[in-house]
Amino acid sequence: MNILKLFLGTIIGLIVSFIFGSVVFNFLTGVPPFENLNVLNYGSLSGKALSIGAIPNIGLFYLFLNKDNYYSARGVILSFIIIGLFVLLS
């Protein structure tokens, strides 16, 4: 059960980061990111947009902490680590 909460927090954190990062990417380039997955074609810019997109995860982290979902909050931290690795490798 705790592994499921960790996985849920990780997936929600990645989805929120990807959506907000796509909005930032669209704002910076004017190119719709969901059309042919253009986010993945712009290597350095997509990493920057995704790292800026991780900012709403801070609110998500505190939301999980206030609801006493500690494993989901750990999942959000894991999503930060995954995003950090993506930014370093892109």
N, C-alpha and C positions, 0 to 999 in steps of 0.2 A: 504493500500500500504506500509506503514512504517513497519507494523508487518511482511509483506512478506520479506522485506529487512532484518529485524532482524533475521528472521528464516533462510534466505539464508546465512547470515554471520555465523550463528551458525553451520549450516550443513557443510558449506565449511571448517570452522575451525576444526570441529570434523573429517572430512574426511582427511584433510591434516595431522592432528595429528596422526590419525590411520595409515595412509600410512607410514609416516616418522618413527613412533614408531615401526611399523612392520619391517622396514628395520633395525632399531637399534636392535630389538629383534633377528632378524636373524643373525646379526653380533655378538651379545653376546652369543647366544646359539648354533648357527649352525642348528637350527631346523626351517624348513619353517613354518611361522606363519599362512599361509592361509590353510594349510593342517589340516583339522578337527578342525579349530579354536584353535590351540595350544596356542595362546596368552592368552586366557581366563583360561587355565589350570595352568599356572605358575602365581600364585597370586601376590607375591611381585615383581617379575621380570617384569611382564607385567605393573604394575603401574609405575615402574621406567622407562621402555622403553616408555610408553605413555607420561610421564611427560617430558622426553627428546624430544619426538616427538612433543611437543607443541612449541618448539623453532621457527620453521618456521612460526608459527602464528604471531610472532612479525612483520615479513615482510609483511604478509597478512594484518595485522592491519594498518600499515602505507600506504600500497597500497590503502586500502579503504579510509583512511583519505585524501590522496592526490587526489583521485577522487571525493571527497566531498560526499561520501556515509557514512554518519555518523551512520545511523542505522545498516548498515552492519558491521561497525567497532564495534558497541556495541554488535552485535551478536558474533563477534570474542572474545570479552571480556567474554561474556556469555559462550562460549565454554571453555575458560580458567577456569571458575568457575566449570563447569561440570567435566572437567578433574581433577581439584583439589579435588572435592568430590569423584571421582572414585579412585584416588590415596589414599585418606584418608581411604576409606572403603575397599580397597583391601589388 
